[in-house]
Amino acid sequence: MTHSLNPSHSVIINYTMNEKSNFHAKFIKTILDLGWTITKVETNIILAQLPTSLSSWGESFEVTLFEDHAEIKSLCVGNQLIDWGKNKKNVSLFIDKFEKNNNLNADNIDSNLLENSTNSDNFSISENKKSIKDYLSVFIPTKDYLITPILIFINIIVFVIMAIDGTGVIDSDPEKLIQWGANYRELTLNGELWRLISCMFIHIGIVHLIMNLYALIFIGSLLEPIIGKSKFLTVYLITGIVASTASLWWNTFALSAGASGAIFGLFGIFLALLTTNYIDKGIRQNLLKYISIYIILNITYGFKEGIDAAAHLGGLFSGILIGYSICYSLFNKENKEIAYWTIGVISFLGVACSYLVIETIPNPIKKYYVDESGGELNYFTLYENKMKDFEINESLALEVINNQYSSKERFLADINDVGIYYWNLNLKTLYEIQHYSLPKEVLERNDVLIKYCKLRIKSYQLLFSKIKEENTIYDKELIEITQEIEHLISTLI
């Protein structure tokens, strides 16, 4: 059963009831003369398969015989949702060849030829070869399908090299992703704008890669032949940059990677073209419905935790705008100058708008702090260094509670001179951090840490009093403070 979305073209050939068997033989002879592979022959139907070419995944050809006429049909198979006139061309080739065979009688047609055409063994071998060719054809660059397979290979090669480097095949290491060029606000906004592009070729595990490549093959096979190689590559990169920018604008700490933003941009372009008269009306409605459902489902799924919905939406909306922008140049393909200007303007506006948006994104670590040696440290680096000191001081302070003491005096001395000392040192550090220009989330976490240190100091003071006075009146308050400390720790994890 043929999928309703697969385009086709058919014509009717009339004959008399007595001519049916004669026409049946002529149809077989015509198909064989064209070099097409016959896959099924019955009294009322003849099925054939066209060879896979560099510009096509192959079409199916059907001849259905009725009492006084036959329907000749060529239809696309697999993921070919647009045939660019190929089905009509196939039917025309058949009609032209059939007219040359029309003077033949069934008796004049070589019976061995007809017998060989229905050989089941030959058909089985042919189908196996055809299926392999169909599968591999999506990876083969052609004149009208060049950029898509190149992008596929680049993504696969990068993923393999990253896997060899230890990034991870199933679940990638975030640190490794950042090293390879994932989009990360603290780095991208501070001089590493190349991450807006590099992140498009980095994937977070093999499942992420396969899903994106499947979508790229699907939309690339549809869109690239329409808009051409140069436009396709340009809009892929531009919508990808816009998608990366949208991700930066929306996500504060999360890193982003993958080709999905650019792929949604391609879907946006195709969606825009489907609302114009550029694509044949006969298939436009079904394609518009199919693409719309695909986009809605993926956008909805994109709002799940761990998926960069901002990049998807940024790519989609920029793609829709670009789709309408390139319509005029597509309707006037003979005017090369319009095409060049369109590409240039789209590229300029895409990059310029992304840059302007990036400039509006709060970049609290852009200001620099000059240390005592005269070296420059940005506030984020300084914050990280301070937090490392915080962890060391915290560890030293907690050791006081865990150590075994031979005397009460020694324990009291360490509580005061070591434990409380280091908690106060950390409190001083946290007060300094309050004045750093840091993201809101970091400063809010810093406020929680301040409260945590104050509770620790209070608990050490109560412990000091309890041991010195050897009195249990402090136990209740100690328990309450300990519970509050545990609660704060749970919020910080």
N, C-alpha and C positions, 0 to 999 in steps of 0.2 A: 504493500500500500504506500503510495507516494504522499509525502508530507505536504500539507496544504500550502506551505510557504515556498515550496520549490517551484520556480517559474518554469513555464513550458510554452511551446508553440505548436499548433496543429493545423492541418488542412484536410479537406475531404476530397477523395478521388472517386468519381462515379463510374459504375460499370453495370452491365446487365447481369441478371442472375446466372445466365449460362457462362459468363466470362469469369466468374469468381475463381475457379481453379487455375485458369490461365494467368490471372492477375497475381494469384498467390505465388506462383513460380517466378513471375517477373519481379515481384517484390524481393524475394530471396536473392535472385540474381543481382539486383541493383545494390542491395546491402553488401554483398560479397565483393562486387566491383569497387565499392567505395573503401573496401579494406576494413570494414567494421566487423566486430565479433558477434556472431549470432549466438544467443544464449538459450533460446527456446523457440521451437516451431510446432505449432498445432494448426488445426484446420482453420480456426478463426482468429489466431493471433500469432504474430512473429515478434520476438523481442531481440534486441541487439544492444551492444555496448560500444560506445565510441572509445578509441584509444585515448589514454591520458596524455595531454600535451603540456608544454611548458606554461601555457596560458590558461589551462583549464584542468579541473579535476575529473573530467570525463562526463559525458551525458548518456542517459538511457534513451533508446529509440524504440518506439512501439508502433506496430502496424496492426490495427484491429479491423478484421474483415466482417462486414455485414452482408446481407443478401444482395443489395444493389449498390453498395458503396464501401469505401474503406477510410478509416481515420488514420492519418499519418501524424505521429506526435514525437517531438523531441523534448525531453525534460531533464532538468538538473538533478543531480544526486548529491547525497551527503550534505555538507555545509554550504553548498553553492546557493546562496539566496538571491543572487543577481547574476544573470547570464550575459549582460551587455550585448544582447542581440545574437548570441551564439546559437540558441535554439532555432531561431528563424533562419539563420544561415545553414544549419544542418538540414532543415526541411527543404530549403531551396536546393541544396546540393543533391538531395535525394530525388527531388522532382526533376531536376535537369538530367540526372543520370537515368531516371526511370523513362523519361521521354525518348531517350536514345535506345532503350531496350523495348519500347512499346511495339515495335514492328516484329519482335520475336514471338513465336508461339511456344507453348510449354514444351512441345516436342523438340524444339531447336535448342533447348537449354540442357546442358550437360547434366545427366542424371547423377553422375559421380560427384559433381560439384554440390548438388543439392543434398546428397546423402552425407557428404563430409561435413556440411554445414550444421548438421544435427548430431554429430558425434559427441556423445556425452563425456567421453574421456578428454577430448580436446577442450570442451567447455570447462571442465573442472580445473584443468591446468591453467587455462586463460584467466579464470576468475581469481585463482590464488595469486597469480602474478599481478593482476589488476589491483587487488586489495593492498598489496605491498606498495605499489606505485602510488596509490591514493594516499596511503599513510605518510609516505616520505615526501610527497609533493609539497606539503606545507612548509618543509624546510629548504626547498629548492628555490633560489632566487631566479626570477624571470624578468622580462622587460617591464611588465606592469606590476610585478610583485617582488620588489627588490629590497626595500628598506625593512619590511616586516621580518623576513627571515634573518637579515643581518642583525636586527635588534634581538631576535630570539637567540642567536648564537652568542652574542655579546653577554646577554644575561646568564646563559648557561655556563659560559666559560668563566665569568666572574664568580659565579656560585661555586663551581668546582675548585677554583683557586682558593677561595675563602674557606671551603671545607678542608682542603689540604692544610691550610694555615691554622686550622683548629677552631674556626668560628662555630662549627656545629652544623650537622645536616638536618636534624629534626627541630631542635630548639637552639637558636643562635645566641651566643654570648654577647650581651649588650656592649661590653667594653670593646670586643672585637669589631662589632658593627660600627661603633664610633670611629675606631681606627681606620676602617675601610671607607668611611665617608658617609655614614648615616647622618640624617638631618637632626642636629641637636642645637637648641637655642643658644646655650652659653658659648658654643663654638662658632656657629654659623653667623650670629650677629656680631661677632668680634673678629672679623677679618677673613673668615673661611666661607665666603659666599659660594664657592665652588661646590659646597655640599648640597646646594639646591638642585644641582644636576647629578652629582655622583650618587645621591640617595636613590635615584630612579633605577639604578642598575644593581642594587643590593637588596637581597631578600632574606626574610627572617624564617629560615627553614625551607625544606623542600616542598612542603604542601603549599606554602605561600608562593613559591616560584611556579609550581605547576598550575595553580589557579590563575595566576596572572598571565602566564604564557598561553593558556587556553583562550583566555579572553582576548589577548593580543592577536592570536592567529585568527580568531573569529572576526573581530572588527577590522583587522588589517587586510584580510582577504576581500572584504567588502569595500573599504574606504580607499585604500591606496590606489586601485585602478581608476577610481573616480577623479581624485584630486591630483594625482601624479606624485612622483617620488620626492621632488624638492619640497612641495607643499606639505606632504605627509611627514617628512622628517622635521620640518620647521615647526609645524603645529604640535607634533609629539613633544618636542623639547620645550616649546613655549607653554603649553598647557601643563607640562610637568613642573616647570619652574613656578607657575602660578599656584599649582597644587601644593608644592613645597612651601611656598610663602604663606598660603592659607593655614597650613599645618603649624608653622612658626607662630603665626598670629594667634591661633586658638590654643595651642598646647604650650604650657609653661616649661615642664620638665621632660615630658615624654619624647623619646627619639622616634623618628619616622624613617621608613625605608620601603622600597618597592616601587614597581612601575604602575601601580593601580591608579595613581592620580593622573598620569599621562594617558592611561588607557581610558579612564572616564572622560578625559578631554576628547579623545577620538570618538567615543560614543556620543558626546555632546554635539560634535560636528556633524556626525551622521544623522542624529536626531533633527538637527536644524535643516539639513538638506532634504529630509523626508517631508518637511512641511512646505517645500517649494515644488515647482514643476520640473526640476532638473532630473528627477528619477521617474521612470515610467509609471504612469498612473495605475496600470494593471497590477503592480506588485507593491505600490507605495503603501496602501492601507494595511495590508497584512504585516509588512515590515515595520511600519510605525507602531502597530499594536505589539508586535513581538519585542522590538527594541525598548519600548516604553515599559513593558512588564519586567524585562531584564534589568533595566536601570532602577526601577522602583524597588524591586526585591533586593538588589545589591546595596542601594542606599539605605534601605531599612536595616539590612543586616549589618551595615557599616557602623550603626550606632551602638553596637555591642561593645563591651569593654575590651580594650586591646586593639581595636581597629580604628584607623585614622579617618574618621568620617569627614573631618575638615578638609583633608587633601582630596577626598573623593568629590565633595561638593565644589571645591575650588576648581578642580579639573573639569567637572561637568559644565558648570556655568561659563567658564572661560571658553570651553569648546563650543557651546551653543552660540556665543557671541562671534567667535571666529568663523563658525559655519555660515552664519548669515553674511559675514564680511567677505568671504571668498566666493559667494554666489555669482557676483557680477563677472569675475574673472573666469569662472567655469562656463558661463554662458557665452563668453567671448574668448574662447581658447585660441583663436587665430591671432589675437592681439597679445603678443608676448610681453610687450611693455607693461600692460595692465597687470599681468601675472607677477612680474618682477616687483612692481610698485606695491602690489597687495602683500607679497611676502615681506618686503622691507618694512612697510608700515605696521603689519601685524607683529613682526619681531621687535620693532622699536617700542611699540605701545605695551607689549607683553612684558618686556624687560623693565621699561620705565615705570609702569604701574607697580610691578613687583618691588622695585627698589623704593618707591615712595611709600608703599605699605610697610616695608621693612623698617624704614626710618621712623615710622609712627609706633612701631612695636616697642614697648618699654624695655630698655636695655640697661638695667640697673648695674651691670658689671662693666659698663663701658668706661666709667670714670676710673682714674688710676690713682693709686696710693704710692708715694715715694718712701721707701724704707730708709733706715739710717745709713746704709751704704751707698745710697743714691740710685739704687736699682728700682725699676718700676714693677709693681705688682698690681694686677687688677683686683678689685674687691672680692671677686669670687675665689681667686687663688688665695688671697689673704684669709678669707673665711675658712677655706679648706684647711689651711695651715693651723689656724686657731682651733679648729675642731679636733685636729690631731692632738694638739696640746691638751685640749679638754679631756679627751679619752685617757691620756696618760695620767693626768692629775686625778681623774675619777678613779682609775685603777689603784693609785697610791692611797687615796683616801679610804677606799673600801677594804684594802688590805688590813687596816687597823682593826676592823671588826672580825676579820677571819683569822688573824694571828693568835697564837697561844702565848700568854704572858705569865711570867713567873711571879710577878708582884702586882699588887693593885696600883701602886704608885706609877709603875712603868706604863701600865695600861692607860691611866688617867693622863699621863704626860703625852702619850701618842694620840689620844683622842683630841687633845687640845692643840698640840704642836704639829701634828701630821694631818689627822683627819679634817678638823675644822679649818686648818690653814689651807689645805688644798681645795676644799669646797669654796672658801672665800676667794681663792685665786681664780677658780673657774667662774665664780659670780662676777668678778671684775672683768674677766674676758668677755662674758656674755653682755655686760653693760657696754663694752667697747663696740661689740658687733651691732648693737642697736643703732649706732650712728653710721654704719656702713650703708652704702646704697645697694641694697639687695632686693631680690623679688619678695613680694608680699608674703608668700608662703614660707620663705626662709625666715623672715622676721617674726612671723607668727610662731613658728617652731622654736625660735630663740626665746620668745616670751615664756613658752612652756618650760624650757630648760631653766630659765631664771627661777621660776616657781619651784622646779624640781630641786635646784641647789639650795634654795632657802629652806625647803622642808628637810633636806639632808642636814643642813647646819643645825636646824631646830632639834632634829632627832639625836644628833651627836651631843648637843648641849644637855638634853634630857637624860641621855645615857650617862654623861659625865656626872650629873647631879645624883642620879640613882645609885651609881657605884660609890661615889664619894660619901654620900649620906647613908648608904645601905638601907634605903627606904623604898617601899613598893608603891608609894603614892603616885609615882611617875608612870607606872605600867600602862594604865588606861590610855593616857595621852600618847604614849609611845606606840601603842597598837594602832590607834586612829591615824597617826602620822604615817606609820608603815603602810597601812592600807591605801592611804592617799598617794603615797609614793608609787606603789605598785600600779595604781590606776593611771598615773601620769606616764609611767614606763610603757604601759599597754597602748596608750595613745601615740606614743613616739615611735613604736615599732612599725 
